[in-house]
Amino acid sequence: MLIGEVARRSGVSARMLRHYESLGLVRPSGRTGSGYREYSGEDIRRIFHIESLRSLGLSLREIGRALDDPGFTPSALVGDLVRQTRERIEAETELLTRLRRIDAVDPARWEDVLQVVALLQALGSKSAGVRQRAALSSGYETPAPVEALVEAALRETEPNVAGALRWALAQSGDGASALLAQGLAAPVAAVRERAVRSLAEMPGAEAGAQLLQALANPDIVVRRYAALALGSRGTADAVPTLIDMIAEGENDTDAADALSLLAGDAATADQIAAGLVERLAQDTAKAPARGRLTQALAAVPGATASRALGELSHDEDRAVALTAAYLLQLRDAR
């Protein structure tokens, strides 16, 4: 079969076939009387073998070795190809992510593109100072892709930089809330904490809705941060978790402040007072916890809290009784 016919049947151009011949990969078995290359069936099979190996990403040099070396074992080479392909996919995925983030800010000029690229590089810098400046500048000079800010916030370990990133996210709009909420399900506890702390500083109804869902999160740290944030927003759903925090002595001062704020609503005040009384009555409430719960009643207005303090002033625990009596006197004086 002449070279033109081989090219048509194999899909390999005549020029490439001549290149294969020059490299010694495939040599026509014969020549016609006129001196034209003539390929045998075995030659054509070898061409298809070459193309098959090329489809796996092998170089022509590697293909020649694979086909001609009797002692060649493919496992090592295939293993290298797997590693190289993974590295190439990772690099391409990183590039795609960067391009998507640039596209998200809808740059109007090439200068805008370059600014976003510089910002993305700064957010990934090894220098905490550079990262912090990048986070702060994103709110004023260069609009930062929200996805990049969220990713940076979830991995940041330096407190000052983390604070700057949370501030930048708070300026970025509602789009960040859903992305941060995904971090609440991260397998790493520290990432979950960063996610809920960032959500806690996000304004708007969307962030509030995500925090409300976080009250049912399996991670107790997430639940506590969500409750504190919701308490400051006047959401009564946070009351049970805040009472638990006071009883358990975890951020109990902040929890009591949040309950005090919520108690500004009369209906919520009664709910808080009832919850504190119920927790005081539980057998699991030990002396220190009962003291904290009693003190929390002081900031709750209404008859329910007053009655509770009156009853606690006769409590068997002298410390609780004295605290309740003192708080009741202050209450009556007001």
NUVEX-815520 format. One line per field, with one value per residue (C-alpha): residue in three letters; x, y negated, z. Coordinates in steps of 0.2 Angstrom, whole numbers, padded with zeros to 4 digits. Example, Ala and Ser with C-alpha at 12.3 -4.5 7.8 and 13.67 -1.06 7.14 Angstrom:
// residues 2
r: [ALA, SER]
X: [0062, 0068]
Y: [0022, 0005]
Z: [0039, 0036]
END
This chain:
// residues 334
r: [MET, LEU, ILE, GLY, GLU, VAL, ALA, ARG, ARG, SER, GLY, VAL, SER, ALA, ARG, MET, LEU, ARG, HIS, TYR, GLU, SER, LEU, GLY, LEU, VAL, ARG, PRO, SER, GLY, ARG, THR, GLY, SER, GLY, TYR, ARG, GLU, TYR, SER, GLY, GLU, ASP, ILE, ARG, ARG, ILE, PHE, HIS, ILE, GLU, SER, LEU, ARG, SER, LEU, GLY, LEU, SER, LEU, ARG, GLU, ILE, GLY, ARG, ALA, LEU, ASP, ASP, PRO, GLY, PHE, THR, PRO, SER, ALA, LEU, VAL, GLY, ASP, LEU, VAL, ARG, GLN, THR, ARG, GLU, ARG, ILE, GLU, ALA, GLU, THR, GLU, LEU, LEU, THR, ARG, LEU, ARG, ARG, ILE, ASP, ALA, VAL, ASP, PRO, ALA, ARG, TRP, GLU, ASP, VAL, LEU, GLN, VAL, VAL, ALA, LEU, LEU, GLN, ALA, LEU, GLY, SER, LYS, SER, ALA, GLY, VAL, ARG, GLN, ARG, ALA, ALA, LEU, SER, SER, GLY, TYR, GLU, THR, PRO, ALA, PRO, VAL, GLU, ALA, LEU, VAL, GLU, ALA, ALA, LEU, ARG, GLU, THR, GLU, PRO, ASN, VAL, ALA, GLY, ALA, LEU, ARG, TRP, ALA, LEU, ALA, GLN, SER, GLY, ASP, GLY, ALA, SER, ALA, LEU, LEU, ALA, GLN, GLY, LEU, ALA, ALA, PRO, VAL, ALA, ALA, VAL, ARG, GLU, ARG, ALA, VAL, ARG, SER, LEU, ALA, GLU, MET, PRO, GLY, ALA, GLU, ALA, GLY, ALA, GLN, LEU, LEU, GLN, ALA, LEU, ALA, ASN, PRO, ASP, ILE, VAL, VAL, ARG, ARG, TYR, ALA, ALA, LEU, ALA, LEU, GLY, SER, ARG, GLY, THR, ALA, ASP, ALA, VAL, PRO, THR, LEU, ILE, ASP, MET, ILE, ALA, GLU, GLY, GLU, ASN, ASP, THR, ASP, ALA, ALA, ASP, ALA, LEU, SER, LEU, LEU, ALA, GLY, ASP, ALA, ALA, THR, ALA, ASP, GLN, ILE, ALA, ALA, GLY, LEU, VAL, GLU, ARG, LEU, ALA, GLN, ASP, THR, ALA, LYS, ALA, PRO, ALA, ARG, GLY, ARG, LEU, THR, GLN, ALA, LEU, ALA, ALA, VAL, PRO, GLY, ALA, THR, ALA, SER, ARG, ALA, LEU, GLY, GLU, LEU, SER, HIS, ASP, GLU, ASP, ARG, ALA, VAL, ALA, LEU, THR, ALA, ALA, TYR, LEU, LEU, GLN, LEU, ARG, ASP, ALA, ARG]
X: [0000, 0007, 0009, -0006, -0017, -0010, -0013, -0031, -0035, -0025, -0029, -0010, -0004, 0009, 0021, 0019, 0022, 0038, 0043, 0040, 0051, 0065, 0064, 0065, 0048, 0040, 0049, 0040, 0044, 0046, 0048, 0039, 0048, 0047, 0055, 0039, 0037, 0026, 0018, 0014, 0000, 0012, 0018, 0001, -0003, 0013, 0006, -0010, 0000, 0010, -0006, -0014, 0002, 0002, -0016, -0010, 0002, 0018, 0032, 0038, 0054, 0045, 0034, 0050, 0056, 0040, 0038, 0056, 0063, 0059, 0063, 0052, 0038, 0025, 0020, 0033, 0030, 0011, 0013, 0023, 0010, -0003, 0007, 0010, -0008, -0013, -0001, -0007, -0025, -0021, -0012, -0027, -0040, -0030, -0029, -0048, -0052, -0042, -0050, -0067, -0063, -0057, -0072, -0084, -0078, -0083, -0067, -0069, -0050, -0034, -0029, -0043, -0038, -0020, -0026, -0037, -0023, -0011, -0025, -0027, -0008, -0007, -0021, -0010, 0006, 0017, 0018, 0004, 0006, 0004, -0012, -0019, -0016, -0024, -0040, -0042, -0039, -0052, -0065, -0059, -0047, -0049, -0065, -0060, -0069, -0080, -0075, -0057, -0061, -0071, -0057, -0044, -0055, -0057, -0039, -0032, -0023, -0017, -0029, -0026, -0027, -0043, -0051, -0047, -0054, -0070, -0072, -0069, -0082, -0095, -0093, -0095, -0113, -0125, -0116, -0103, -0115, -0120, -0101, -0097, -0111, -0103, -0088, -0099, -0099, -0080, -0071, -0059, -0065, -0055, -0062, -0080, -0076, -0068, -0084, -0096, -0086, -0086, -0105, -0108, -0100, -0110, -0125, -0141, -0155, -0146, -0132, -0145, -0154, -0138, -0134, -0151, -0148, -0131, -0140, -0143, -0125, -0117, -0102, -0105, -0093, -0102, -0119, -0112, -0105, -0121, -0131, -0121, -0123, -0141, -0144, -0136, -0148, -0163, -0167, -0176, -0172, -0154, -0161, -0159, -0141, -0137, -0144, -0134, -0118, -0121, -0124, -0108, -0097, -0093, -0092, -0105, -0103, -0106, -0121, -0128, -0126, -0135, -0149, -0150, -0152, -0166, -0175, -0180, -0195, -0208, -0213, -0194, -0190, -0203, -0196, -0178, -0184, -0193, -0178, -0166, -0178, -0180, -0161, -0159, -0171, -0161, -0151, -0136, -0135, -0120, -0116, -0106, -0118, -0133, -0124, -0121, -0139, -0146, -0135, -0142, -0160, -0155, -0155, -0172, -0187, -0204, -0214, -0207, -0189, -0194, -0204, -0189, -0177, -0189, -0189, -0171, -0168, -0173, -0162, -0153, -0137, -0132, -0122, -0137, -0149, -0138, -0135, -0154, -0158, -0146, -0152, -0170, -0166, -0158, -0173, -0185, -0174, -0176]
Y: [0000, -0017, -0031, -0041, -0026, -0023, -0041, -0041, -0024, -0028, -0047, -0050, -0063, -0058, -0071, -0063, -0046, -0052, -0060, -0043, -0035, -0048, -0043, -0025, -0022, -0014, -0010, -0004, 0014, 0012, 0000, 0001, 0002, -0017, -0019, -0024, -0018, -0003, 0002, 0020, 0025, 0026, 0009, 0002, 0011, 0003, -0014, -0011, -0005, -0022, -0032, -0022, -0026, -0044, -0045, -0041, -0055, -0046, -0055, -0048, -0043, -0033, -0025, -0019, -0012, -0003, 0005, 0010, 0015, 0033, 0030, 0015, 0015, 0002, 0001, -0012, -0023, -0022, -0027, -0042, -0046, -0046, -0057, -0069, -0070, -0073, -0087, -0094, -0093, -0102, -0116, -0118, -0117, -0131, -0141, -0139, -0144, -0160, -0164, -0161, -0173, -0187, -0185, -0186, -0204, -0208, -0218, -0232, -0235, -0225, -0236, -0229, -0211, -0215, -0222, -0207, -0195, -0205, -0204, -0186, -0183, -0194, -0184, -0169, -0177, -0169, -0186, -0190, -0208, -0207, -0196, -0209, -0224, -0214, -0210, -0228, -0235, -0223, -0234, -0250, -0249, -0233, -0222, -0205, -0189, -0184, -0166, -0170, -0180, -0166, -0153, -0165, -0167, -0149, -0145, -0160, -0157, -0174, -0183, -0201, -0194, -0184, -0200, -0209, -0196, -0195, -0214, -0212, -0198, -0209, -0223, -0210, -0207, -0192, -0181, -0176, -0169, -0154, -0150, -0152, -0141, -0127, -0129, -0124, -0106, -0106, -0090, -0101, -0110, -0125, -0128, -0127, -0139, -0152, -0150, -0153, -0168, -0175, -0173, -0181, -0197, -0196, -0208, -0205, -0192, -0179, -0178, -0177, -0163, -0153, -0157, -0150, -0134, -0133, -0132, -0113, -0110, -0095, -0106, -0114, -0128, -0132, -0132, -0144, -0157, -0156, -0159, -0174, -0182, -0178, -0185, -0201, -0202, -0199, -0182, -0172, -0155, -0157, -0157, -0139, -0138, -0154, -0147, -0131, -0142, -0151, -0134, -0126, -0142, -0143, -0162, -0164, -0183, -0186, -0174, -0183, -0200, -0192, -0186, -0204, -0211, -0199, -0202, -0219, -0210, -0206, -0189, -0184, -0190, -0177, -0164, -0167, -0168, -0151, -0143, -0149, -0142, -0126, -0124, -0128, -0114, -0101, -0089, -0092, -0110, -0110, -0124, -0135, -0134, -0138, -0154, -0159, -0155, -0165, -0180, -0179, -0182, -0199, -0206, -0199, -0210, -0204, -0195, -0178, -0182, -0191, -0176, -0165, -0176, -0177, -0158, -0156, -0168, -0153, -0141, -0127, -0133, -0148, -0156, -0155, -0161, -0176, -0181, -0180, -0190, -0203, -0204, -0205, -0220, -0229, -0225, -0232, -0247, -0251]
Z: [0000, -0005, 0007, 0001, 0003, 0021, 0025, 0020, 0029, 0045, 0047, 0049, 0036, 0024, 0031, 0049, 0041, 0034, 0051, 0059, 0046, 0049, 0068, 0064, 0071, 0056, 0040, 0024, 0021, 0002, -0013, -0029, -0046, -0047, -0029, -0020, -0002, 0000, 0017, 0022, 0034, 0048, 0045, 0045, 0062, 0069, 0064, 0073, 0088, 0087, 0087, 0101, 0112, 0107, 0113, 0130, 0130, 0127, 0117, 0101, 0110, 0123, 0110, 0100, 0116, 0120, 0103, 0101, 0118, 0122, 0140, 0142, 0155, 0154, 0172, 0177, 0162, 0164, 0182, 0177, 0164, 0178, 0189, 0175, 0170, 0188, 0189, 0173, 0178, 0195, 0185, 0173, 0187, 0196, 0180, 0177, 0195, 0193, 0176, 0183, 0198, 0186, 0175, 0191, 0194, 0176, 0172, 0159, 0155, 0155, 0170, 0180, 0175, 0181, 0197, 0201, 0197, 0209, 0222, 0221, 0222, 0237, 0246, 0244, 0249, 0263, 0271, 0284, 0281, 0262, 0265, 0277, 0265, 0251, 0262, 0267, 0249, 0242, 0250, 0242, 0228, 0219, 0220, 0225, 0219, 0233, 0231, 0233, 0249, 0256, 0252, 0260, 0276, 0278, 0278, 0287, 0304, 0308, 0319, 0312, 0294, 0298, 0305, 0289, 0279, 0289, 0287, 0268, 0267, 0276, 0263, 0248, 0249, 0251, 0239, 0252, 0265, 0255, 0251, 0270, 0275, 0265, 0276, 0291, 0285, 0282, 0290, 0299, 0315, 0313, 0296, 0303, 0316, 0304, 0293, 0307, 0314, 0296, 0295, 0311, 0305, 0288, 0288, 0280, 0280, 0270, 0283, 0297, 0289, 0287, 0306, 0311, 0302, 0311, 0327, 0323, 0317, 0325, 0330, 0347, 0343, 0328, 0337, 0351, 0338, 0329, 0345, 0350, 0333, 0332, 0350, 0344, 0330, 0341, 0336, 0350, 0342, 0350, 0368, 0372, 0366, 0375, 0391, 0389, 0387, 0403, 0412, 0404, 0408, 0389, 0384, 0398, 0399, 0381, 0381, 0396, 0387, 0372, 0383, 0391, 0373, 0369, 0385, 0378, 0371, 0384, 0377, 0374, 0392, 0399, 0388, 0394, 0412, 0410, 0402, 0416, 0429, 0420, 0419, 0437, 0442, 0432, 0442, 0431, 0436, 0448, 0460, 0449, 0435, 0446, 0452, 0434, 0429, 0444, 0440, 0422, 0429, 0435, 0417, 0413, 0416, 0420, 0434, 0429, 0433, 0449, 0455, 0451, 0461, 0475, 0476, 0474, 0488, 0499, 0490, 0499, 0491, 0502, 0488, 0476, 0489, 0494, 0476, 0472, 0487, 0483, 0465, 0470, 0482, 0467, 0456, 0469, 0471, 0453]
END
